[in-house]
């Protein structure tokens, strides 16, 4: 089972030690209004009770969380996190103030995470490699650049959960000490 968007959200929040009130602010910066309760819902796992399992006629529950964080929300959060960390960047003259395209596939959430966090924290590729190495993951510069490419680029490579998880784990080590 891969990481859900909620898992990503929860791990980013933990690794960067972000308060719930700041989470609300970050979503807002990314263009989505959520309440503190909704943020808490996205971070809270549902309690699974065995007796409910039997009588739901095999309905598959999409999320293990009280509130599902969909791709658009995740992307808005990551965009908001960049603004939260770096301030609003004005588009260069002649450039449209472009709206981010919502994620096409669930898989690319990890790539997006890597890219956006790298921008938000002004990390160089070297920094990212160091962060991964900190938690015992060796990645070559070439592999990393493939993970940071645009989807559809011939050298694009999907970022697996292992990389994404370890990147967030490494961030926690770096930023939480």
C-alpha positions as CSV (number, residue, x, y, z in Angstrom):
1,X,0.0,0.0,0.0
2,X,1.5,3.3,-1.1
3,X,1.6,6.5,0.9
4,X,-1.7,8.5,0.6
5,X,-1.8,12.2,0.2
6,X,-2.9,12.3,3.8
7,X,0.2,10.4,4.8
8,X,2.4,12.9,2.9
9,X,0.6,15.8,4.5
10,X,1.0,14.3,8.0
11,X,4.7,13.5,7.4
12,X,5.5,17.0,6.0
13,X,3.7,18.5,9.0
14,X,5.7,16.4,11.4
15,X,9.1,16.8,9.7
16,X,8.8,20.6,9.5
17,X,7.1,20.8,12.9
18,X,4.2,22.9,11.5
19,X,1.4,24.0,13.9
20,X,-2.3,23.3,12.9
21,X,-2.9,27.1,12.7
22,X,0.0,27.4,10.2
23,X,-1.4,24.4,8.2
24,X,-4.6,26.4,7.7
25,X,-2.5,29.5,6.7
26,X,-0.4,27.4,4.2
27,X,-3.6,25.9,2.5
28,X,-4.9,29.5,2.3
29,X,-1.7,30.7,0.6
30,X,-2.1,27.8,-1.8
31,X,-5.6,29.0,-2.6
32,X,-7.8,26.7,-0.5
33,X,-9.8,27.7,2.5
34,X,-9.9,25.0,5.2
35,X,-10.8,25.2,8.8
36,X,-8.5,24.0,11.6
37,X,-11.0,21.1,12.2
38,X,-10.7,20.1,8.5
39,X,-6.9,20.1,8.8
40,X,-7.1,18.0,11.9
41,X,-9.5,15.7,10.0
42,X,-6.9,15.2,7.2
43,X,-4.3,14.3,9.8
44,X,-6.5,12.0,11.9
45,X,-6.7,8.3,11.1
46,X,-10.1,6.7,11.4
47,X,-10.4,4.1,14.1
48,X,-11.2,0.8,12.4
49,X,-13.6,-1.3,14.3
50,X,-13.8,-5.0,13.3
51,X,-17.6,-5.3,13.6
52,X,-18.1,-2.5,11.0
53,X,-16.0,-4.4,8.5
54,X,-18.6,-7.2,8.2
55,X,-21.7,-5.2,7.6
56,X,-20.7,-2.7,5.0
57,X,-21.3,-5.2,2.1
58,X,-17.7,-4.9,0.9
59,X,-17.7,-1.2,0.3
60,X,-14.1,-0.1,0.0
61,X,-13.3,2.9,2.1
62,X,-11.1,5.2,0.0
63,X,-9.2,6.8,2.9
64,X,-8.2,5.7,6.4
65,X,-8.5,9.4,7.4
66,X,-11.4,11.3,8.7
67,X,-11.1,13.7,5.7
68,X,-9.4,12.8,2.4
69,X,-6.7,15.1,1.1
70,X,-7.1,15.0,-2.6
71,X,-4.5,15.8,-5.3
72,X,-5.7,19.4,-5.7
73,X,-5.5,20.0,-1.9
74,X,-2.1,18.4,-1.6
75,X,-0.8,20.5,-4.5
76,X,-2.3,23.7,-3.0
77,X,-0.7,22.8,0.3
78,X,2.7,22.4,-1.3
79,X,2.4,25.6,-3.3
80,X,1.3,27.4,-0.1
81,X,4.2,25.9,1.8
82,X,6.6,27.5,-0.8
83,X,4.9,30.9,-0.2
84,X,4.9,30.3,3.5
85,X,8.6,29.7,3.5
86,X,9.8,32.1,0.8
87,X,7.2,34.8,0.5
88,X,5.0,35.5,-2.5
89,X,7.0,35.6,-5.7
90,X,5.7,38.0,-8.3
91,X,5.5,36.5,-11.8
92,X,8.2,38.1,-14.0
93,X,6.8,40.7,-16.4
94,X,5.2,39.1,-19.4
95,X,4.8,35.8,-17.6
96,X,1.3,34.7,-16.8
97,X,0.5,34.1,-13.1
98,X,0.2,30.5,-13.8
99,X,-2.1,28.2,-11.9
100,X,-0.6,24.9,-11.1
101,X,-2.0,22.0,-13.1
102,X,-3.6,19.5,-10.7
103,X,-1.8,16.2,-10.4
104,X,-2.7,13.8,-13.2
105,X,-1.7,10.6,-11.5
106,X,-1.5,9.7,-7.9
107,X,2.0,8.4,-8.3
108,X,3.5,11.7,-9.2
109,X,2.5,13.1,-5.8
110,X,5.9,11.9,-4.5
111,X,7.7,13.7,-7.3
112,X,5.7,16.8,-6.7
113,X,6.5,16.6,-3.0
114,X,10.2,16.3,-3.7
115,X,10.2,19.3,-6.1
116,X,8.1,21.6,-4.1
117,X,9.8,21.0,-0.7
118,X,13.1,21.5,-2.4
119,X,11.9,24.9,-3.7
120,X,10.2,25.8,-0.4
121,X,13.4,25.1,1.7
122,X,15.7,26.5,-1.0
123,X,17.6,23.2,-1.1
124,X,20.2,22.4,-3.7
125,X,20.3,19.0,-5.3
126,X,23.4,18.4,-3.1
127,X,21.2,19.2,0.0
128,X,18.6,16.7,-1.1
129,X,21.2,14.0,-1.6
130,X,22.7,14.8,1.9
131,X,19.2,14.6,3.5
132,X,18.7,11.2,1.9
133,X,22.1,10.0,2.8
134,X,21.5,11.1,6.4
135,X,18.9,8.3,6.6
136,X,21.0,5.8,4.7
137,X,19.6,6.2,1.2
138,X,22.2,6.5,-1.6
139,X,20.9,8.3,-4.7
140,X,23.1,9.4,-7.6
141,X,22.8,13.0,-8.9
142,X,21.5,11.6,-12.1
143,X,18.8,9.6,-10.4
144,X,17.8,12.6,-8.4
145,X,17.5,14.8,-11.4
146,X,15.3,12.2,-13.1
147,X,13.0,12.4,-10.1
148,X,12.9,16.2,-10.3
149,X,12.1,16.3,-14.1
150,X,8.7,17.1,-15.5
151,X,6.4,14.1,-16.1
152,X,6.6,13.2,-19.8
153,X,10.3,14.2,-20.0
154,X,12.3,11.2,-21.5
155,X,14.5,11.0,-18.4
156,X,11.6,11.4,-15.9
157,X,11.5,8.8,-13.3
158,X,8.7,8.2,-10.8
159,X,9.6,8.9,-7.2
160,X,8.8,5.8,-5.2
161,X,7.4,5.8,-1.7
162,X,10.7,4.7,-0.3
163,X,12.4,7.8,-1.5
164,X,9.6,10.1,-0.5
165,X,9.3,8.5,3.0
166,X,13.1,8.7,3.5
167,X,13.3,12.2,2.3
168,X,10.7,13.3,4.8
169,X,12.4,11.3,7.5
170,X,15.7,13.0,6.6
171,X,14.0,16.4,6.8
172,X,12.8,15.6,10.3
173,X,16.3,14.7,11.3
174,X,17.6,17.9,9.8
175,X,14.9,20.3,11.0
176,X,13.8,18.8,14.2
177,X,17.3,17.9,15.3
